[in-house]
Amino acid sequence: TPLQEIISQCLKIGINCIAITDHGTAEGALKMQDIAPFPVIVAEEILTPHGEVMGMFLKETVPSGLSVEQTISRIKAQDALVGVPHPFDTFGRIGLGEKIVEEIAEELDFIEVYNSRSPFLRSSTKARIFAQKYGIPGSAGSDAHTAGEIGNAYVEMPEFNGKDEFLQALAKGKICGHRTNPLAHFGSLWARLKKQL
């Protein structure tokens, strides 16, 4: 999605801070940070052999393909936050799964407890229960692949400055949103096909 489209949609629906979490790169988020009229959190969904790990407040891209442990080390080397997106999703998505998430629980700064693209609500419920059990702040994400999906899931939270205040604000936040219309997945597929043409 073009950066100007993302900015326009955010302004249109009243979003005053956004985390850009592209797959396998932080470059779009770094560019967005330079042009957006609101705060942008530089983030990335990083593919490991076991599923995805998320880095937030990154300074540069973390390469895909490393082990979960190496990925976490690379994120922490940037003094960034470590999280897990859609941890228990399995249907066509790349969640880490229960065994690995339990193994790395102490390394996690946050866990996504609501993802508007998750096809099954039980995945979100399981993530919320896990976050509460381990005392990990829960986040939410639209996982927007098109501008129209932005804001489908979000966290209402106090203003913050930097990653430490972000975690404090996240712990006080309220998860909001609704599930994305399953037809939106066709929009994502179409966008990928257009890139290949």
LOFI-656727 format. One line per 8 residues: number of its first residue (from 1); their letters; for each residue z, x negated, y negated of N, C-alpha, C. Coordinates in pm, 1 decimal. Example, Ala and Ser with C-alpha at 12.3 -4.5 7.8 and 13.67 -1.06 7.14 Angstrom:
! LOFI-656727
1> AS> 780.0 -1319.0 569.0 780.0 -1230.0 450.0 780.0 -1320.0 330.0 ~ 708.0 -1285.0 225.0 714.0 -1367.0 106.0 787.0 -1290.0 -3.0
This chain:
! LOFI-656727
1> TPLQEIIS> 0.0 -85.0 118.4 0.0 0.0 0.0 0.0 -89.3 -124.3 ~ -90.7 -65.3 -217.6 -93.8 -145.9 -340.1 39.2 -137.9 -416.4 ~ 80.3 -249.7 -475.2 209.6 -256.9 -542.6 221.1 -156.5 -656.5 ~ 113.6 -137.0 -733.4 118.9 -40.9 -845.0 142.6 101.0 -794.5 ~ 87.2 133.7 -678.4 111.2 266.2 -619.3 258.1 283.5 -583.6 ~ 318.9 178.0 -530.3 461.2 183.4 -494.2 544.9 203.3 -619.9 ~ 515.1 127.1 -725.4 589.2 139.9 -851.2 575.3 280.6 -906.5 ~ 452.6 333.2 -910.4 429.0 468.7 -963.4 507.4 573.1 -886.0
9> QCLKIGIN> 507.0 562.8 -752.9 579.6 659.8 -670.2 729.9 650.6 -695.1 ~ 782.2 529.6 -705.0 925.9 512.3 -731.4 964.1 575.7 -864.5 ~ 885.3 549.7 -968.3 914.0 606.7 -1099.9 903.0 758.6 -1096.8 ~ 804.3 808.6 -1025.2 781.3 953.3 -1015.7 900.0 1025.3 -952.0 ~ 960.2 965.8 -848.1 1067.9 1035.6 -776.7 1207.7 986.2 -814.3 ~ 1215.4 894.5 -910.9 1345.4 853.0 -963.2 1417.7 744.4 -885.6 ~ 1344.7 663.6 -811.9 1407.6 551.0 -741.8 1421.6 436.7 -841.7 ~ 1545.1 383.8 -855.7 1567.5 278.8 -955.2 1595.6 141.1 -894.5
17> CIAITDHG> 1578.1 127.5 -765.1 1589.3 -0.7 -695.2 1525.1 18.5 -558.4 ~ 1451.8 -82.3 -512.1 1383.2 -68.0 -383.6 1388.6 -200.4 -307.3 ~ 1398.7 -189.8 -177.0 1386.1 -306.8 -89.7 1247.6 -300.5 -27.1 ~ 1169.0 -403.2 -48.4 1036.2 -412.0 12.5 1051.9 -493.5 140.2 ~ 1024.9 -429.4 253.9 1049.7 -492.0 384.5 921.6 -494.4 467.9 ~ 825.0 -569.6 420.8 700.4 -581.0 496.8 725.7 -646.6 632.1 ~ 633.6 -623.5 724.1 639.9 -685.7 856.4 582.8 -826.9 847.1 ~ 664.1 -926.7 879.4 614.7 -1062.7 891.8 585.7 -1138.6 763.9
25> TAEGALKM> 624.7 -1085.7 649.4 603.1 -1157.1 523.5 695.1 -1103.4 414.3 ~ 733.4 -1193.1 324.6 810.5 -1153.1 206.6 724.2 -1163.4 80.8 ~ 597.9 -1199.2 96.8 510.8 -1225.7 -18.0 492.2 -1104.0 -108.5 ~ 469.2 -986.3 -49.5 452.2 -865.6 -130.5 577.2 -833.6 -210.3 ~ 692.5 -850.9 -148.7 819.6 -824.4 -217.4 840.7 -923.2 -331.6 ~ 805.3 -1049.5 -310.2 818.8 -1150.0 -416.3 727.3 -1116.5 -533.9 ~ 604.3 -1071.7 -505.7 512.2 -1030.7 -612.4 565.2 -907.2 -684.1 ~ 616.3 -811.7 -605.9 669.6 -687.8 -663.7 785.6 -718.0 -758.1
33> QDIAPFPV> 869.1 -814.1 -721.7 984.1 -850.9 -803.4 939.1 -894.7 -943.7 ~ 821.1 -955.8 -952.6 769.9 -1003.8 -1081.0 714.8 -892.9 -1169.7 ~ 670.8 -782.1 -1109.7 601.7 -680.9 -1191.0 674.8 -547.3 -1202.5 ~ 770.5 -520.0 -1117.8 836.9 -388.8 -1118.2 933.3 -376.4 -1236.4 ~ 942.4 -255.9 -1295.0 1035.2 -233.4 -1405.9 1176.8 -197.5 -1358.6 ~ 1204.8 -222.3 -1232.9 1336.4 -194.3 -1173.9 1366.0 -305.2 -1072.9 ~ 1492.3 -318.1 -1029.4 1525.2 -424.3 -933.5 1453.1 -406.5 -799.4 ~ 1408.1 -518.6 -744.2 1341.5 -521.8 -613.9 1417.1 -620.7 -525.5
41> IVAEEILT> 1457.3 -574.1 -408.0 1521.9 -661.2 -310.2 1412.5 -717.4 -220.2 ~ 1405.1 -849.0 -215.2 1305.1 -915.5 -131.0 1357.3 -915.9 12.2 ~ 1282.0 -851.3 99.5 1324.4 -836.8 238.8 1203.2 -851.3 330.1 ~ 1231.6 -856.0 459.9 1124.0 -872.4 558.6 1173.3 -824.4 694.3 ~ 1087.1 -755.3 767.3 1112.5 -724.6 908.0 1044.7 -835.1 988.6 ~ 1126.3 -910.2 1062.1 1079.6 -1030.3 1130.9 1076.1 -1004.1 1281.1 ~ 958.8 -1017.6 1339.9 942.4 -991.2 1482.4 988.2 -1111.2 1564.8 ~ 1078.7 -1084.7 1658.3 1122.9 -1185.0 1755.5 1071.3 -1139.9 1892.2
49> PHGEVMGM> 1083.0 -1221.7 1995.5 1039.4 -1177.3 2128.5 1115.4 -1054.6 2180.6 ~ 1230.9 -1023.2 2120.2 1312.3 -910.9 2168.2 1309.4 -788.9 2077.1 ~ 1246.3 -799.0 1961.8 1244.9 -689.1 1866.4 1259.6 -743.7 1725.2 ~ 1282.5 -653.6 1630.1 1283.9 -694.5 1489.9 1424.6 -718.0 1436.0 ~ 1432.4 -817.2 1347.8 1551.9 -848.5 1270.4 1509.2 -838.7 1124.5 ~ 1600.1 -798.0 1035.9 1566.3 -786.0 894.6 1646.9 -885.4 812.4 ~ 1578.7 -949.8 719.4 1645.1 -1033.2 619.8 1633.0 -965.7 485.1 ~ 1741.2 -964.3 407.4 1738.7 -907.1 271.8 1792.0 -1010.5 173.6
57> FLKETVPS> 1737.3 -1007.7 52.2 1767.7 -1105.2 -52.2 1711.1 -1241.8 -12.4 ~ 1592.1 -1237.2 45.7 1523.1 -1359.7 86.5 1459.9 -1429.8 -33.9 ~ 1435.4 -1558.2 -16.2 1365.2 -1637.4 -117.1 1223.4 -1670.9 -71.4 ~ 1200.9 -1663.0 60.8 1068.4 -1690.7 116.3 1056.2 -1624.6 253.6 ~ 934.3 -1620.5 304.6 905.9 -1560.1 434.7 975.1 -1636.6 547.0 ~ 1029.6 -1560.8 641.5 1081.9 -1617.3 766.1 973.6 -1593.7 871.0 ~ 929.9 -1696.7 943.1 819.7 -1677.4 1038.1 857.6 -1588.7 1156.2 ~ 761.9 -1512.1 1201.8 779.5 -1430.7 1322.3 769.7 -1519.9 1445.0
65> GLSVEQTI> 816.5 -1467.1 1559.8 799.8 -1536.3 1686.7 914.9 -1625.1 1727.8 ~ 1011.9 -1645.1 1638.6 1129.0 -1725.1 1673.9 1225.3 -1640.0 1755.7 ~ 1322.2 -1703.3 1820.0 1424.7 -1627.9 1892.3 1509.6 -1550.0 1792.2 ~ 1585.3 -1454.9 1841.3 1675.5 -1377.9 1755.2 1771.7 -1473.9 1685.1 ~ 1829.4 -1567.1 1759.5 1926.3 -1661.5 1703.8 1862.5 -1750.1 1596.6 ~ 1741.0 -1800.7 1623.3 1672.1 -1884.8 1525.0 1638.5 -1804.9 1399.4 ~ 1599.0 -1680.0 1418.0 1565.4 -1594.2 1304.6 1688.1 -1572.1 1217.6 ~ 1800.5 -1541.5 1279.8 1924.9 -1522.0 1204.5 1960.4 -1649.9 1128.6
73> SRIKAQDA> 1945.4 -1765.1 1192.1 1974.7 -1893.9 1126.4 1885.2 -1915.9 1005.2 ~ 1756.7 -1882.3 1018.1 1662.7 -1900.2 906.3 1698.7 -1807.7 789.8 ~ 1740.8 -1685.5 821.9 1781.6 -1591.6 716.6 1905.5 -1645.8 645.7 ~ 2005.0 -1685.9 722.9 2130.3 -1736.2 664.3 2108.0 -1865.0 585.7 ~ 2011.4 -1946.5 625.6 1980.7 -2069.6 552.1 1933.4 -2039.5 409.8 ~ 1882.6 -1917.3 387.9 1840.3 -1874.7 254.3 1953.2 -1803.3 180.4 ~ 2072.7 -1803.8 237.0 2187.6 -1732.5 180.2 2153.8 -1583.7 163.5 ~ 2082.4 -1531.5 262.2 2038.7 -1391.8 260.9 2119.7 -1311.3 362.4
81> LVGVPHPF> 2100.1 -1180.3 360.9 2172.0 -1089.6 450.3 2092.0 -1063.9 577.2 ~ 2163.9 -1048.2 687.9 2103.3 -1022.5 818.8 2131.3 -878.7 858.8 ~ 2026.3 -807.8 898.8 2042.9 -671.1 945.9 1947.5 -641.0 1059.6 ~ 1961.0 -520.8 1111.8 1873.4 -477.1 1220.2 1812.1 -342.5 1182.0 ~ 1677.5 -336.3 1173.1 1612.2 -208.1 1147.8 1594.4 -130.2 1278.2 ~ 1601.4 0.0 1268.8 1581.2 90.5 1383.4 1622.8 25.4 1515.5 ~ 1752.2 -9.7 1529.5 1796.4 -93.0 1642.4 1777.0 -32.8 1780.8 ~ 1783.9 99.1 1791.2 1779.5 160.5 1924.0 1653.5 242.3 1947.4
89> DTFGRIGL> 1552.4 224.1 1860.6 1423.7 290.8 1881.2 1347.2 219.1 1991.4 ~ 1287.4 295.0 2077.3 1208.2 235.7 2185.0 1067.9 294.1 2191.5 ~ 1048.6 413.7 2142.1 920.3 483.0 2153.2 821.5 426.3 2051.4 ~ 738.5 330.9 2095.0 634.5 275.9 2009.5 687.3 190.8 1895.1 ~ 814.1 153.0 1900.8 873.7 75.5 1791.8 942.4 -46.9 1850.9 ~ 995.3 -130.4 1766.0 1043.4 -258.7 1814.1 1191.3 -276.8 1780.2 ~ 1275.3 -189.9 1834.6 1419.2 -205.8 1818.5 1470.7 -312.8 1913.9 ~ 1578.0 -380.0 1874.3 1634.2 -486.4 1958.7 1699.9 -433.5 2084.9
97> GEKIVEEI> 1753.1 -311.4 2078.9 1821.2 -255.4 2195.2 1969.4 -289.4 2196.5 ~ 2042.2 -211.5 2273.8 2188.6 -216.7 2271.3 2246.3 -352.0 2311.2 ~ 2196.1 -411.0 2417.8 2252.8 -537.2 2468.2 2246.8 -646.9 2362.0 ~ 2131.5 -665.6 2301.8 2115.8 -772.7 2203.0 2192.0 -740.5 2075.0 ~ 2187.5 -614.9 2030.5 2259.7 -579.2 1908.1 2409.3 -604.1 1926.8 ~ 2461.7 -573.0 2044.5 2603.4 -602.4 2071.1 2629.8 -752.5 2068.0 ~ 2538.5 -831.4 2123.1 2556.3 -977.3 2125.6 2559.3 -1038.2 1985.6 ~ 2487.2 -978.3 1891.0 2479.2 -1035.2 1756.0 2560.2 -956.6 1653.3
105> AEELDFIE> 2638.9 -860.3 1696.6 2711.9 -771.9 1604.5 2789.5 -849.1 1498.2 ~ 2853.9 -957.1 1537.2 2934.6 -1033.3 1441.3 2849.5 -1105.0 1336.8 ~ 2721.2 -1121.2 1364.0 2630.1 -1188.3 1270.2 2569.5 -1090.5 1169.4 ~ 2584.8 -959.7 1194.4 2516.3 -859.2 1113.4 2593.0 -826.0 986.1 ~ 2518.4 -820.1 874.7 2574.7 -776.5 747.3 2556.1 -626.5 728.8 ~ 2452.6 -570.6 791.2 2425.2 -426.9 783.1 2341.7 -386.7 904.1 ~ 2337.4 -256.2 928.2 2254.9 -202.7 1036.4 2190.7 -73.4 985.9 ~ 2062.6 -56.9 1012.9 1993.8 64.9 969.8 2037.2 180.1 1059.9
113> VYNSRSPF> 2104.1 277.0 999.5 2155.2 390.1 1077.5 2067.9 514.4 1062.1 ~ 1971.8 509.5 969.5 1877.7 620.8 956.7 1743.0 565.2 912.9 ~ 1641.3 594.9 989.9 1504.8 555.1 960.1 1420.8 681.3 969.0 ~ 1355.3 716.4 858.7 1284.3 844.8 855.6 1166.0 850.2 951.3 ~ 1118.0 736.3 999.0 1007.3 735.1 1094.9 1053.5 735.5 1240.2 ~ 1182.5 723.5 1263.5 1231.5 725.2 1401.7 1200.1 859.8 1465.2 ~ 1133.3 859.1 1579.2 1092.6 986.1 1638.9 1208.7 1065.9 1699.2 ~ 1317.5 998.6 1732.8 1428.5 1068.5 1797.6 1556.4 1051.9 1717.3
121> LRSSTKAR> 1619.7 1162.9 1681.9 1744.3 1158.3 1605.2 1855.0 1086.8 1680.6 ~ 1849.8 1089.2 1814.4 1956.9 1024.3 1890.7 1961.2 874.0 1863.3 ~ 1848.5 813.4 1826.5 1847.0 671.1 1791.7 1931.3 646.0 1667.2 ~ 1917.3 733.9 1567.9 1996.0 721.7 1445.1 2143.1 748.4 1472.1 ~ 2171.0 849.2 1552.8 2310.4 881.0 1586.8 2375.7 762.8 1657.1 ~ 2305.5 703.5 1750.2 2357.6 588.1 1824.0 2382.9 470.4 1729.0 ~ 2292.6 448.1 1634.6 2309.0 339.3 1537.6 2429.4 364.3 1447.4 ~ 2446.9 488.4 1404.8 2561.4 523.2 1318.7 2692.9 499.5 1392.4
129> IFAQKYGI> 2700.8 542.3 1518.0 2822.0 522.6 1598.9 2848.5 373.3 1618.0 ~ 2744.0 296.9 1644.5 2757.3 152.2 1663.0 2811.3 87.0 1535.4 ~ 2753.4 122.8 1420.3 2795.9 65.4 1292.1 2943.0 95.1 1265.3 ~ 2985.1 218.6 1292.3 3125.8 255.6 1272.3 3216.2 177.1 1366.3 ~ 3177.1 163.7 1491.0 3257.5 92.5 1590.7 3283.1 -52.1 1549.1 ~ 3181.6 -117.6 1494.1 3192.8 -258.8 1457.8 3224.2 -281.4 1309.5 ~ 3237.9 -173.8 1232.4 3269.0 -187.7 1090.4 3157.1 -251.4 1009.4 ~ 3033.8 -220.8 1046.7 2916.2 -276.5 978.5 2860.2 -169.8 884.0
137> PGSAGSDA> 2836.3 -203.4 756.4 2777.9 -104.3 665.5 2643.2 -53.5 717.7 ~ 2620.3 77.0 702.0 2495.6 138.8 746.3 2397.0 154.3 632.2 ~ 2270.2 129.9 660.5 2164.1 146.7 561.3 2066.8 254.2 609.4 ~ 1973.0 288.5 522.6 1869.5 386.0 556.9 1737.3 336.0 502.3 ~ 1629.3 371.6 569.3 1498.5 329.4 522.1 1390.8 431.0 550.6 ~ 1298.0 441.7 456.7 1182.3 528.7 476.2 1084.8 467.1 574.6 ~ 1086.1 334.2 583.7 987.7 262.7 665.0 848.0 307.0 621.8 ~ 832.9 321.9 489.7 710.2 377.8 433.2 592.1 284.6 453.4
145> HTAGEIGN> 487.8 338.1 512.3 362.6 265.0 527.8 258.9 318.2 429.6 ~ 291.4 428.6 362.3 206.9 486.0 257.7 297.7 523.9 140.8 ~ 242.2 530.3 20.7 322.3 560.3 -98.6 391.8 696.1 -87.8 ~ 326.9 792.4 -26.4 384.8 926.0 -14.8 510.5 932.5 70.6 ~ 534.2 830.6 152.6 654.0 828.0 237.3 774.9 766.6 167.2 ~ 753.0 701.2 54.1 863.4 636.4 -16.9 966.3 741.7 -56.3 ~ 1091.1 713.8 -29.0 1199.7 805.2 -63.6 1232.6 905.7 44.7 ~ 1163.9 899.4 159.3 1198.4 991.3 268.5 1338.4 964.3 321.9
153> AYVEMPEF> 1384.5 840.4 312.5 1522.3 804.9 348.1 1569.6 699.9 248.5 ~ 1694.0 712.8 205.7 1747.1 620.0 105.8 1899.5 626.6 107.9 ~ 1960.6 537.8 31.1 2105.9 536.9 17.9 2139.1 555.1 -129.4 ~ 2217.5 659.1 -160.1 2272.1 674.1 -295.1 2395.5 586.1 -300.4 ~ 2395.8 489.7 -391.4 2505.6 393.8 -394.8 2529.4 345.6 -536.7 ~ 2649.5 293.7 -563.9 2676.7 240.8 -697.8 2582.7 124.9 -730.4 ~ 2563.6 101.9 -861.0 2481.0 -11.6 -901.2 2546.9 -140.7 -855.1 ~ 2466.4 -241.9 -835.7 2516.9 -369.5 -785.5 2438.3 -483.3 -848.2
161> NGKDEFLQ> 2494.3 -602.1 -836.4 2426.5 -721.5 -885.1 2441.5 -829.2 -779.0 ~ 2336.2 -856.1 -705.1 2339.4 -958.5 -601.8 2381.1 -906.2 -466.1 ~ 2371.0 -993.6 -368.0 2390.2 -951.7 -228.7 2533.5 -912.2 -196.1 ~ 2632.2 -980.9 -253.9 2771.5 -947.0 -222.7 2808.2 -809.0 -276.5 ~ 2769.8 -782.1 -400.9 2794.0 -649.1 -457.7 2711.8 -543.6 -384.0 ~ 2592.8 -582.1 -337.7 2510.3 -488.7 -260.6 2586.3 -439.3 -137.9 ~ 2646.8 -530.8 -63.0 2720.4 -491.4 58.0 2838.3 -400.9 25.4 ~ 2908.4 -429.8 -84.6 3019.8 -343.9 -125.9 2968.9 -204.8 -162.8
169> ALAKGKIC> 2858.8 -200.4 -238.0 2800.9 -71.8 -278.2 2746.9 3.9 -157.5 ~ 2685.1 -68.0 -64.1 2630.8 -4.5 56.4 2741.7 62.1 137.2 ~ 2856.0 -4.3 145.9 2969.2 51.3 220.8 3019.1 181.8 158.4 ~ 2995.1 199.7 28.1 3036.5 322.4 -41.9 2922.1 423.8 -50.7 ~ 2805.6 386.7 -2.3 2686.0 467.8 -20.0 2680.7 592.6 66.2 ~ 2589.3 680.5 26.9 2566.0 806.2 99.6 2421.4 804.4 150.8 ~ 2407.1 819.2 282.7 2274.2 822.0 345.2 2208.8 956.8 315.7 ~ 2085.1 952.3 266.9 2012.2 1074.6 232.2 1870.7 1067.0 289.3
177> GHRTNPLA> 1808.4 1183.4 299.4 1668.5 1184.4 337.8 1635.1 1281.9 448.1 ~ 1510.7 1271.9 491.8 1458.8 1359.9 596.6 1356.9 1282.1 679.5 ~ 1326.4 1335.0 793.5 1230.5 1268.1 882.0 1089.3 1278.1 825.3 ~ 1015.5 1172.9 846.7 876.2 1168.0 804.7 793.0 1257.3 895.9 ~ 697.7 1327.1 836.1 605.6 1408.5 914.1 532.5 1317.0 1012.5 ~ 532.9 1350.6 1141.1 466.3 1264.4 1240.4 319.5 1235.9 1209.0 ~ 254.5 1322.5 1132.2 114.5 1298.9 1095.9 98.5 1174.8 1008.5 ~ 207.4 1131.8 943.1 201.1 1011.8 858.7 163.6 888.8 940.2
185> HFGSLWAR> 195.3 889.8 1068.3 160.2 775.9 1153.5 8.2 756.8 1159.5 ~ -66.3 867.0 1145.4 -212.1 856.0 1143.4 -258.9 786.8 1015.8 ~ -186.8 809.8 904.1 -218.4 740.5 779.1 -201.7 590.4 794.2 ~ -96.3 549.7 863.2 -72.6 406.6 888.3 -182.7 348.7 975.7 ~ -219.9 423.1 1079.5 -325.4 378.0 1169.9 -456.6 362.4 1093.7 ~ -487.4 460.4 1008.2 -610.1 455.9 929.8 -609.4 334.2 837.4 ~ -496.3 305.6 773.2 -486.3 189.7 683.5 -510.8 59.6 760.0 ~ -455.5 48.3 881.1 -476.9 -72.3 962.5 -623.8 -85.7 1002.0
193> LKKQL> -685.1 26.9 1039.3 -826.0 23.7 1078.8 -915.0 -17.3 961.5 ~ -884.1 33.3 841.8 -963.1 -2.0 723.3 -955.0 -151.5 695.2 ~ -837.4 -211.3 716.2 -821.2 -355.6 694.9 -910.0 -435.2 789.2 ~ -926.2 -384.6 912.1 -1003.2 -456.7 1012.9 -1153.5 -442.6 992.9 ~ -1193.5 -341.1 918.8 -1337.5 -318.2 896.9 -1396.2 -408.9 791.2
